[in-house]
Amino acid sequence: MSQVLSEFTFSSGQRLQLAQGDLTAEHVDAIVNAANRHLQHGGGLAGAIVRRGGEAIQTESDAWVNAHGLVTHAAPAYTQAGKLPCRYVIHAVGPVWGEGDEDRKLEDAVMGSLRLAERLKLSSVALPAISTGIFGFPKERAAGVILSAVAAYFAQNPEAKLSLVRITLFDRPTLDIFLRIWEKFSTRPDPHISENSC
Protein backbone atom coordinates (compact mmCIF):
# COMPACT_ATOMS: atom_id res chain seq x y z
CA MET A 1 0.00 0.00 0.00
CA SER A 2 1.31 3.43 -0.90
CA GLN A 3 1.73 6.33 1.52
CA VAL A 4 -0.20 9.44 0.50
CA LEU A 5 1.98 12.45 1.22
CA SER A 6 -0.20 15.22 -0.15
CA GLU A 7 -3.81 15.51 -1.23
CA PHE A 8 -5.58 18.26 -3.13
CA THR A 9 -9.35 18.55 -3.30
CA PHE A 10 -10.97 20.38 -6.19
CA SER A 11 -14.14 22.43 -5.81
CA SER A 12 -16.01 19.53 -7.42
CA GLY A 13 -14.88 17.21 -4.60
CA GLN A 14 -12.54 15.32 -6.93
CA ARG A 15 -9.15 14.57 -5.43
CA LEU A 16 -5.56 14.48 -6.61
CA GLN A 17 -3.05 12.64 -4.43
CA LEU A 18 0.71 12.32 -4.50
CA ALA A 19 1.93 9.08 -2.99
CA GLN A 20 5.10 7.11 -2.52
CA GLY A 21 4.83 3.40 -3.15
CA ASP A 22 4.59 0.54 -5.60
CA LEU A 23 2.14 1.28 -8.41
CA THR A 24 1.55 -2.44 -8.98
CA ALA A 25 0.25 -2.77 -5.39
CA GLU A 26 -2.32 0.03 -5.62
CA HIS A 27 -5.91 -0.86 -4.67
CA VAL A 28 -7.61 1.40 -7.21
CA ASP A 29 -9.90 0.66 -10.15
CA ALA A 30 -7.05 0.98 -12.65
CA ILE A 31 -3.36 1.73 -12.82
CA VAL A 32 -1.74 3.46 -15.77
CA ASN A 33 1.23 1.76 -17.36
CA ALA A 34 3.93 3.83 -19.08
CA ALA A 35 3.90 1.72 -22.24
CA ASN A 36 5.45 1.74 -25.69
CA ARG A 37 3.38 1.87 -28.88
CA HIS A 38 3.75 -1.87 -29.47
CA LEU A 39 2.64 -2.78 -25.91
CA GLN A 40 5.70 -4.94 -25.45
CA HIS A 41 6.14 -4.95 -21.69
CA GLY A 42 9.73 -6.10 -21.38
CA GLY A 43 11.34 -3.78 -18.85
CA GLY A 44 10.85 -0.95 -16.40
CA LEU A 45 7.38 -0.40 -14.97
CA ALA A 46 5.73 -2.33 -17.82
CA GLY A 47 7.86 -5.37 -17.09
CA ALA A 48 7.05 -5.15 -13.39
CA ILE A 49 3.34 -5.00 -14.16
CA VAL A 50 3.50 -8.21 -16.21
CA ARG A 51 5.71 -9.98 -13.67
CA ARG A 52 3.27 -9.23 -10.87
CA GLY A 53 0.03 -9.39 -12.86
CA GLY A 54 0.87 -12.39 -15.03
CA GLU A 55 1.52 -13.11 -18.69
CA ALA A 56 -2.18 -12.71 -19.45
CA ILE A 57 -1.55 -8.94 -19.53
CA GLN A 58 1.02 -9.32 -22.32
CA THR A 59 -1.20 -11.77 -24.19
CA GLU A 60 -4.13 -9.37 -24.04
CA SER A 61 -1.86 -6.48 -25.05
CA ASP A 62 -0.71 -8.40 -28.13
CA ALA A 63 -4.33 -9.06 -29.05
CA TRP A 64 -5.12 -5.34 -28.65
CA VAL A 65 -2.35 -4.30 -31.06
CA ASN A 66 -3.39 -6.99 -33.54
CA ALA A 67 -6.95 -5.69 -33.46
CA HIS A 68 -6.38 -1.92 -33.22
CA GLY A 69 -2.83 -1.22 -34.39
CA LEU A 70 -0.11 0.68 -32.57
CA VAL A 71 -1.20 2.71 -29.56
CA THR A 72 -1.17 6.51 -29.92
CA HIS A 73 -0.50 9.19 -27.31
CA ALA A 74 -4.11 10.36 -27.19
CA ALA A 75 -5.79 6.94 -27.32
CA PRO A 76 -4.40 4.55 -24.69
CA ALA A 77 -5.18 0.85 -24.69
CA TYR A 78 -6.47 -1.15 -21.75
CA THR A 79 -6.34 -4.73 -20.54
CA GLN A 80 -7.57 -6.69 -17.58
CA ALA A 81 -5.21 -6.55 -14.60
CA GLY A 82 -4.54 -10.24 -14.06
CA LYS A 83 -3.30 -10.86 -10.51
CA LEU A 84 -2.91 -7.16 -9.70
CA PRO A 85 -5.20 -5.71 -7.00
CA CYS A 86 -6.83 -3.35 -9.52
CA ARG A 87 -9.41 -4.15 -12.23
CA TYR A 88 -7.69 -2.73 -15.32
CA VAL A 89 -4.35 -1.61 -16.65
CA ILE A 90 -4.51 1.45 -18.91
CA HIS A 91 -1.53 1.44 -21.26
CA ALA A 92 -0.56 5.05 -21.99
CA VAL A 93 2.17 5.94 -24.47
CA GLY A 94 4.11 9.02 -23.53
CA PRO A 95 6.60 10.82 -25.77
CA VAL A 96 10.29 10.09 -26.12
CA TRP A 97 12.22 13.22 -25.19
CA GLY A 98 13.65 14.82 -28.33
CA GLU A 99 10.98 13.66 -30.77
CA GLY A 100 9.25 17.05 -30.76
CA ASP A 101 6.04 18.48 -29.28
CA GLU A 102 6.68 16.45 -26.14
CA ASP A 103 4.57 18.56 -23.75
CA ARG A 104 1.42 18.20 -25.84
CA LYS A 105 1.99 14.47 -26.34
CA LEU A 106 2.44 13.91 -22.62
CA GLU A 107 -0.70 15.92 -21.89
CA ASP A 108 -2.54 13.81 -24.49
CA ALA A 109 -1.36 10.61 -22.80
CA VAL A 110 -2.60 11.75 -19.38
CA MET A 111 -5.91 13.17 -20.62
CA GLY A 112 -6.48 10.12 -22.81
CA SER A 113 -5.96 7.84 -19.81
CA LEU A 114 -8.45 9.78 -17.69
CA ARG A 115 -11.04 9.83 -20.48
CA LEU A 116 -10.63 6.09 -20.93
CA ALA A 117 -11.09 5.57 -17.19
CA GLU A 118 -14.32 7.52 -17.40
CA ARG A 119 -15.53 5.43 -20.36
CA LEU A 120 -14.82 2.32 -18.28
CA LYS A 121 -16.90 3.86 -15.48
CA LEU A 122 -14.01 3.86 -13.03
CA SER A 123 -13.82 6.05 -9.93
CA SER A 124 -10.10 5.81 -9.08
CA VAL A 125 -6.86 5.68 -11.06
CA ALA A 126 -3.19 5.63 -10.10
CA LEU A 127 -0.53 6.71 -12.56
CA PRO A 128 3.26 7.00 -12.69
CA ALA A 129 5.55 9.77 -13.91
CA ILE A 130 4.92 8.88 -17.56
CA SER A 131 7.89 9.23 -19.96
CA THR A 132 10.43 10.13 -17.24
CA GLY A 133 12.21 6.76 -17.30
CA ILE A 134 13.94 5.43 -20.39
CA PHE A 135 11.97 7.89 -22.55
CA GLY A 136 14.05 10.67 -20.96
CA PHE A 137 11.41 13.35 -20.32
CA PRO A 138 12.85 15.76 -17.70
CA LYS A 139 11.08 15.04 -14.42
CA GLU A 140 10.49 18.64 -13.37
CA ARG A 141 8.94 19.51 -16.70
CA ALA A 142 6.89 16.30 -16.75
CA ALA A 143 5.56 17.06 -13.27
CA GLY A 144 4.16 20.37 -14.47
CA VAL A 145 2.55 18.82 -17.55
CA ILE A 146 1.04 15.85 -15.69
CA LEU A 147 -0.33 17.88 -12.79
CA SER A 148 -1.76 20.52 -15.12
CA ALA A 149 -3.41 17.84 -17.24
CA VAL A 150 -5.13 16.26 -14.23
CA ALA A 151 -6.31 19.67 -13.01
CA ALA A 152 -7.62 20.52 -16.49
CA TYR A 153 -9.47 17.21 -16.72
CA PHE A 154 -11.22 17.75 -13.39
CA ALA A 155 -12.04 21.37 -14.27
CA GLN A 156 -13.61 20.24 -17.56
CA ASN A 157 -15.40 17.24 -16.05
CA PRO A 158 -16.62 18.22 -12.56
CA GLU A 159 -19.41 15.63 -12.59
CA ALA A 160 -17.32 12.72 -13.86
CA LYS A 161 -17.50 9.37 -12.08
CA LEU A 162 -13.70 9.47 -11.89
CA SER A 163 -13.15 11.14 -8.53
CA LEU A 164 -9.62 10.17 -7.48
CA VAL A 165 -6.34 10.40 -9.37
CA ARG A 166 -3.28 9.27 -7.45
CA ILE A 167 0.21 9.83 -8.78
CA THR A 168 2.21 6.98 -7.28
CA LEU A 169 5.98 7.31 -7.42
CA PHE A 170 8.48 4.79 -6.16
CA ASP A 171 11.56 6.89 -5.50
CA ARG A 172 11.64 9.82 -3.12
CA PRO A 173 13.71 12.15 -5.37
CA THR A 174 11.04 12.00 -8.11
CA LEU A 175 8.28 12.46 -5.55
CA ASP A 176 10.06 15.51 -4.12
CA ILE A 177 10.15 17.08 -7.59
CA PHE A 178 6.40 16.53 -8.01
CA LEU A 179 5.68 17.92 -4.55
CA ARG A 180 7.77 21.01 -5.28
CA ILE A 181 6.09 21.66 -8.64
CA TRP A 182 2.62 21.14 -7.19
CA GLU A 183 3.35 23.59 -4.36
CA LYS A 184 4.08 26.25 -6.99
CA PHE A 185 1.16 25.15 -9.14
CA SER A 186 -1.38 25.19 -6.31
CA THR A 187 -0.57 28.77 -5.30
CA ARG A 188 -1.75 30.13 -8.65
CA PRO A 189 -5.14 31.85 -8.68
CA ASP A 190 -7.39 28.94 -9.56
CA PRO A 191 -10.95 28.59 -8.29
CA HIS A 192 -10.96 24.88 -9.04
CA ILE A 193 -8.48 23.74 -6.42
CA SER A 194 -7.96 23.86 -2.68
CA GLU A 195 -5.07 22.29 -0.79
CA ASN A 196 -5.14 19.78 2.04
CA SER A 197 -1.71 18.51 3.01
CA CYS A 198 -1.62 15.13 4.71
Residue, then its C-alpha position, 0 to 999 in steps of 0.5 A: m500500500s502506498q503512503v499518500l503524502s499530499e492531497f488536493t481537493f478540487s471544488s467539485g470534490q474530486r481529489l488528486q493525491l501524490a503518494q510514494g509506493d509501488l504502483t503495482a500494489e495500488h488498490v484502485d480501479a485501474i493503474v496506468n502503465a507507461a507503455n510503448r506503442h507496441l505494448q511490449h512490456g519487457g522492462g521498467l514499470a511495464g515489465a514489473i506489471v507483467r511480472r506481478g500481474g501475469e503473462a495474461i496482460q502481455t497476451e491481451s496487449d498483443a491481441w489489442v495491437n493486432a486488433h487496433g494497431l499501434v497505440t497513440h498518445a491520445a488513445p491509450a489501450y487497456t487490458q484486464a489486470g490479471k493478478l494485480p489488485c486493480r481491475y484494469v491496466i490502462h496502457a498510456v504511451g508518452p513521448v520520447w524526449g527529443e521527438g518534438d512536441e513532447d509537452r502536448k503528447l504527454e498531456d494527451a497521454v494523461m488526458g487520454s488515460l483519464r477519459l478512458a477511465e471515465r468510459l470504463k466507469l471507473s472512480s479511481v486511477a493511479l498513474p506514474a511519472i509517464s515518460t520520465g524513465i527510459f523515454g528521458f522526459p525531464k522530471e520537473r517539466a513532466a511534473g508540471v505537464i502531468l499535474s496541469a493535465v489532471a487539473a484541467y481534466f477535473a475542471q472540464n469534467p466536474e461531474a465525472k464518475l472518476s473522482l480520485v487520481r493518485i500519482t504513485l511514485f516509487d523513488r523519493p527524489t522523483l516524488d520531491i520534484f512533483l511535490r515542489i512543482w505542485e506547491k508552486f502550481s497550487t498557489r496560482p489563482d485557480p478557483h478549481i483547487s484547494e489544498n489539504s496537506c496530509 
